[in-house]
Amino acid sequence: MSIYPQVLRVCITGNIFPKICRPVHTGSALMKSQSGRYKVTPKGDRPLTYEMANPPHQIAHRKSWNSFNTSNLLGGLRPAETAVEDIFIRKFITGTWHSLVLSEVIIKRQHNIIRIAAIIRQGIIPRKMYFLIGYTEELLSSWLQCPVVMELQTVADRKDVIFKYI
């Protein structure tokens, strides 16, 4: 069996409509293993972080600690509200910490506390960094009506977060 997609012509005939023919693309089951993976470059110069380097079938084993939350418990927020809040938090963090966030923004919801974890670059003075931490925590706590804690890890260079090249 070929792993390349094949095009079949499917024709439908009926009493009301004339004969209709449409192409249908089919592929083998082997092509499903390509989803969620990054394409290998000829020179092998594409940098991947640890989160990006994990294949889809390993996410449950290697990254499950990122998904522990209590938002699905009885009396918690609806999943749609949680998703909208998470998108808002990620956009607010990347806008406030402009060009400093080097990893994915991880949001952990534990009881009434929202913990936000990320890896940032040491591109600003510590005084400004502490101001941004307090600013972010205070505004998000006010908007989301619950305590927000920032857990940041700093690295000296962008190349320090690269896990491997493909």
C-alpha positions in Angstrom: 0.0 0.0 0.0 1.3 3.4 -0.9 1.7 6.2 1.7 0.9 8.8 -0.9 -2.7 10.1 -1.2 -4.8 8.8 -4.0 -7.6 10.6 -5.8 -10.8 8.6 -6.5 -13.8 9.8 -8.5 -17.1 9.2 -6.7 -20.2 9.6 -8.8 -23.7 10.1 -7.3 -26.8 9.6 -9.4 -30.3 10.4 -8.4 -33.8 11.1 -9.7 -33.8 14.8 -9.0 -30.2 15.7 -9.7 -28.1 14.7 -12.7 -25.0 12.6 -12.3 -22.5 14.4 -10.0 -18.9 13.4 -9.9 -16.5 14.7 -7.2 -12.9 13.8 -6.4 -12.2 12.2 -3.0 -8.7 12.2 -1.6 -7.7 9.1 0.4 -4.5 8.2 2.1 -3.2 5.4 4.2 -3.2 5.2 8.0 0.6 5.8 8.0 0.0 9.5 7.1 -1.7 10.1 10.5 1.7 9.9 12.3 2.8 13.1 10.6 0.3 15.3 12.4 1.7 17.4 15.3 5.3 16.8 14.2 7.8 19.4 12.9 9.2 18.9 9.4 12.9 18.1 9.3 14.9 20.7 7.5 17.6 19.6 5.0 20.3 21.5 7.0 19.0 20.4 10.4 19.0 24.0 11.6 15.4 24.3 13.0 15.6 24.8 16.8 13.0 23.0 19.0 12.3 23.6 22.6 11.5 20.7 24.9 7.7 21.2 24.5 8.0 21.3 20.8 10.3 18.2 20.6 7.9 15.8 22.2 5.9 13.8 19.6 2.1 13.6 20.0 2.1 10.1 21.4 4.4 11.1 24.2 2.6 14.1 25.5 0.5 12.2 28.0 3.6 10.7 29.5 6.1 13.5 29.4 3.9 16.6 29.8 1.0 15.5 31.9 2.2 17.6 34.9 1.4 20.7 32.8 -2.2 19.8 32.7 -3.1 19.2 36.3 -5.9 21.6 37.1 -9.0 21.8 39.2 -11.2 23.6 36.7 -13.1 20.5 35.9 -14.3 19.8 39.4 -17.9 20.2 40.5 -18.8 23.9 40.8 -15.8 25.0 38.7 -15.9 27.2 35.6 -17.3 25.9 32.4 -14.6 24.6 30.0 -15.4 27.4 27.5 -14.8 30.1 30.1 -11.6 28.5 31.1 -10.4 28.3 27.5 -11.2 32.0 26.9 -9.5 33.0 30.2 -6.4 31.0 29.2 -6.2 32.6 25.8 -6.5 36.0 27.5 -3.8 35.2 30.0 -1.4 34.0 27.3 -2.0 37.1 25.2 -1.6 39.4 28.2 1.7 37.7 29.2 3.2 37.8 25.8 2.2 41.5 25.4 3.4 42.6 28.8 6.6 40.6 28.6 7.3 41.6 25.0 10.1 39.6 23.3 11.1 38.1 26.7 9.0 34.9 26.9 11.0 32.1 25.3 8.8 29.1 26.1 5.1 28.3 26.2 3.1 30.0 28.9 1.9 27.2 31.2 -1.3 27.9 33.2 -2.0 25.7 36.2 -5.3 26.1 38.0 -5.2 24.7 41.5 -8.2 25.3 43.7 -8.6 29.1 43.8 -5.1 30.0 42.6 -3.9 30.4 39.0 -0.2 29.7 38.6 1.5 31.0 35.5 4.9 29.5 34.6 7.2 30.5 31.8 10.9 30.8 30.8 12.0 34.4 30.2 15.2 35.9 28.9 17.3 38.2 31.2 16.9 41.2 28.9 15.9 43.8 31.5 17.2 45.0 34.8 15.9 43.1 38.0 14.0 46.2 39.2 11.9 46.3 36.1 11.4 42.6 36.1 10.0 42.7 39.7 7.7 45.6 38.7 6.4 43.5 35.7 5.8 40.5 37.9 3.8 42.6 40.4 2.0 44.4 37.7 1.0 41.2 35.9 -0.1 39.5 39.1 -2.1 42.5 40.4 -4.0 43.1 37.1 -4.8 39.5 36.4 -5.9 39.0 40.0 -8.2 41.9 39.7 -9.7 40.8 36.3 -10.0 37.1 37.1 -11.2 37.6 40.7 -8.7 35.0 42.1 -5.1 35.0 43.3 -2.5 34.8 40.4 1.1 33.7 41.1 3.9 34.1 38.5 6.5 31.4 38.5 9.3 32.5 36.1 12.6 30.9 35.3 15.2 33.2 33.7 17.9 32.2 31.2 20.8 34.3 29.9 20.4 33.6 26.2 17.7 32.4 23.8 19.9 29.4 22.8 19.7 28.0 26.4 16.1 26.8 25.8 16.9 24.9 22.6 16.5 21.2 23.2 17.5 19.9 19.8 17.8 20.8 16.1 15.9 19.0 13.3 
